[in-house]
Amino acid sequence: MVGDKVEPKICSLDEAIKIAKNLNLDLVEISPNVDPPVCKVIDYKKFIYDQKKKLKTIQSKAQKVVIKELRFGPNTGDHDFEFKLKHAKSFLKDGAKVRAFVFFRGRTIIFKEQGQILLLKLAQALEEFGVVEEMPKLDGKKMIMIIAPKKKK
């Protein structure tokens, strides 16, 4: 009778407890706020086990988002830019997001335009590998841009 579909039955608390004891199962209160409260006769340990198992399968199927960071200065040279561009391409090919930022130290904040041009140049170079998720914006002393990998067909 444990695995069978049983019709819902309205009964008193004493009757429900007797039914649960006869079946060697637990009486679990499902919805305590309604009148009369809704209870269910189930094997509670098995119920908890199934819930954990479902949660684990959902978590294992969920995609984990990896974000890799690239740090530039406002006056980053061409060789350094190419070196970091190569890394960004490999990150995007692996399916990770890339957060590129230009860090302004001290008075270098006056080179905001150069930082923005650098990030847009990076976005243009990575056009075939990723999509710009967030355009360059200034956040304190950092100008940040996020690039997500393109979806594979």
C-alpha positions in Angstrom: 0.0 0.0 0.0 3.0 2.3 0.4 3.5 3.0 -3.4 -0.2 3.0 -4.2 -2.2 6.2 -5.0 -4.6 6.7 -2.1 -7.7 8.9 -2.3 -7.6 12.0 0.0 -9.5 11.4 3.2 -10.8 13.8 5.8 -10.4 12.5 9.3 -9.5 13.6 12.7 -6.0 13.9 14.0 -6.3 10.7 16.1 -7.5 8.7 13.1 -4.6 10.1 11.0 -2.1 9.1 13.7 -3.6 5.6 13.9 -3.4 5.2 10.1 0.3 6.3 10.1 1.2 3.9 12.9 -0.6 1.0 11.2 1.4 1.6 8.0 4.7 2.3 9.9 4.9 5.7 8.2 5.1 9.3 9.4 2.2 11.9 9.6 3.6 15.1 8.0 1.8 18.4 8.2 1.8 19.9 4.7 -0.2 23.1 5.1 -0.8 24.2 8.7 -2.4 27.5 7.9 -5.7 26.2 6.4 -8.6 24.9 8.5 -8.5 21.9 8.9 -4.7 21.5 8.5 -3.6 19.3 5.6 -1.5 16.3 6.6 0.1 13.5 4.5 1.1 10.0 5.5 4.6 9.4 4.1 8.0 7.9 4.9 9.6 11.2 6.0 13.3 10.0 5.7 12.7 8.8 2.1 10.9 12.1 1.4 13.9 14.1 2.6 16.3 11.8 0.7 14.3 12.4 -2.5 14.3 16.2 -2.0 18.1 16.3 -1.6 18.5 14.1 -4.6 16.3 16.4 -6.8 18.2 19.4 -5.5 21.6 17.8 -6.3 20.5 17.0 -9.9 19.2 20.5 -10.4 22.5 22.0 -9.1 24.6 19.7 -11.3 22.7 20.7 -14.4 23.0 24.4 -13.7 25.7 26.2 -15.7 28.5 27.6 -13.6 29.5 31.1 -14.9 33.2 31.6 -14.8 34.5 35.2 -15.0 38.1 35.9 -16.0 39.5 39.4 -15.5 41.9 41.4 -17.6 43.5 44.5 -16.1 44.7 47.3 -18.3 46.2 50.7 -17.5 45.1 53.8 -19.5 48.5 53.9 -21.3 48.8 50.1 -22.0 51.2 49.5 -24.9 50.4 47.5 -28.1 52.5 44.5 -27.2 50.7 44.2 -23.8 47.4 44.7 -25.4 48.0 41.9 -27.9 49.2 39.6 -25.1 46.1 40.1 -23.1 43.9 39.9 -26.2 45.3 36.4 -26.9 44.4 35.4 -23.3 40.9 36.9 -23.7 40.3 34.8 -26.9 41.3 31.6 -25.1 39.0 32.5 -22.1 36.0 33.1 -24.5 36.8 29.9 -26.4 36.7 28.0 -23.1 33.2 29.5 -22.4 34.2 31.9 -19.6 33.1 35.5 -19.5 35.7 38.2 -19.6 35.7 41.3 -17.4 38.1 43.8 -18.8 38.9 46.9 -16.8 41.1 49.9 -17.0 42.4 50.9 -13.6 43.1 54.6 -13.2 45.8 55.4 -10.5 46.2 58.8 -9.1 46.0 61.5 -11.7 45.7 59.1 -14.6 41.9 59.5 -14.2 42.3 62.4 -16.8 42.8 59.7 -19.5 39.2 58.4 -19.3 38.8 58.7 -23.1 42.0 56.6 -23.7 40.6 53.9 -21.3 37.3 53.8 -23.1 39.0 53.7 -26.5 41.2 50.8 -25.3 38.2 48.8 -24.1 36.2 49.4 -27.3 39.3 48.3 -29.3 39.3 45.1 -27.2 35.6 44.6 -27.9 36.1 45.1 -31.6 39.0 42.6 -31.7 37.0 40.0 -29.8 33.9 40.5 -32.0 34.0 37.0 -33.6 34.6 35.2 -30.2 32.2 37.1 -27.9 29.4 39.6 -27.4 29.7 42.8 -25.3 27.3 42.2 -22.4 28.1 45.5 -20.7 29.5 48.6 -22.4 32.4 50.4 -20.8 31.3 52.4 -17.8 33.3 54.2 -15.1 32.9 52.8 -11.6 35.1 54.7 -9.1 38.7 54.4 -10.4 37.8 51.5 -12.8 36.3 51.5 -16.2 34.7 48.1 -16.6 33.4 46.2 -19.6 32.0 42.6 -19.7 32.2 40.3 -22.7 30.3 37.0 -22.8 31.2 34.1 -25.1 29.1 33.6 -28.3 26.6 30.7 -28.1 27.8 27.6 -30.0 25.4 26.2 -32.6 
